[in-house]
Amino acid sequence: MTTNDNRTITADSEAPAHREHDDQSWQASDAAQYHAAQAALEAVRPPAPVAAERALKQELNQLWHLLETRPVIGLARSIVMTLGGCTHEEAFQVLVDVSRHTNIELREIAQRLVDSVDGPPPSGPLRTALHNAFERLHTNTA
């Protein structure tokens, strides 16, 4: 086995086998590839701090929304429990059922029910959907 130069090793009756580039050319090549890949990634997605900040803001908004809607939904559950003589879980299922059949957000239905305690009753379609949800609930539990 003989070494022709810093990069090639030959053995008897073998073709030359190339070693890795020397350290300087390897580092320069890797650095160029790294910077090209980094530029390509930044063109596709925002830098990590911006993405992380955006994700945190989205989570904070979701938590604020949850804090705002939870009391209204809890009050609506109590109203449904009183009206329908059902459990806490069943009352929530009634609200979900009404939401699904009227294509109105659960929070909005809850707000309308809470508002109806001191104001006018819910609209006709909402009253009908609530009545039908109670019937489905009592049919399924019977």
C-alpha positions, 0 to 999 in steps of 0.5 A, a space after each residue: 500500500 502506498 500513498 501518492 499524495 495527501 488524498 489517495 491511497 493505493 494498494 497493490 492491484 487496486 484502483 486508487 481510493 480517495 480519502 476525504 478532502 483535507 480539513 480546510 476544503 471540507 470545512 469550506 464546502 460544508 460551510 457553503 452548503 450550510 449557509 445555502 440550506 439556512 437561506 433556503 429554510 428562512 425563505 420557506 419559514 420565518 425564523 424560530 423566534 418569530 414562529 415561536 412568538 406567533 404560536 404563543 400569541 395564538 395560544 394566549 388568544 385561545 386561552 382568553 377566549 376560553 376564559 371569556 366563554 366558560 362562564 357563559 357556557 356554564 350558566 347555559 348548562 345550568 339553564 338547560 339542566 333546570 329546563 330539561 331536568 338533566 345532568 350536567 353532562 347531558 345539558 352540555 350534550 343538549 347545547 352541542 346538539 343544538 349547535 350542530 343542528 342550527 349551525 350556530 356556535 356553542 358560545 353564541 347559543 349559550 349567550 342567547 340562553 343566558 340573555 333570555 333569562 332577563 330578556 325576550 325568549 330565544 328565537 323560534 328556530 333556537 327554541 325548536 332546536 332546543 326542544 328537539 334536542 331535549 326529545 333526542 336526549 330523552 329518547 336516548 336515555 329511555 
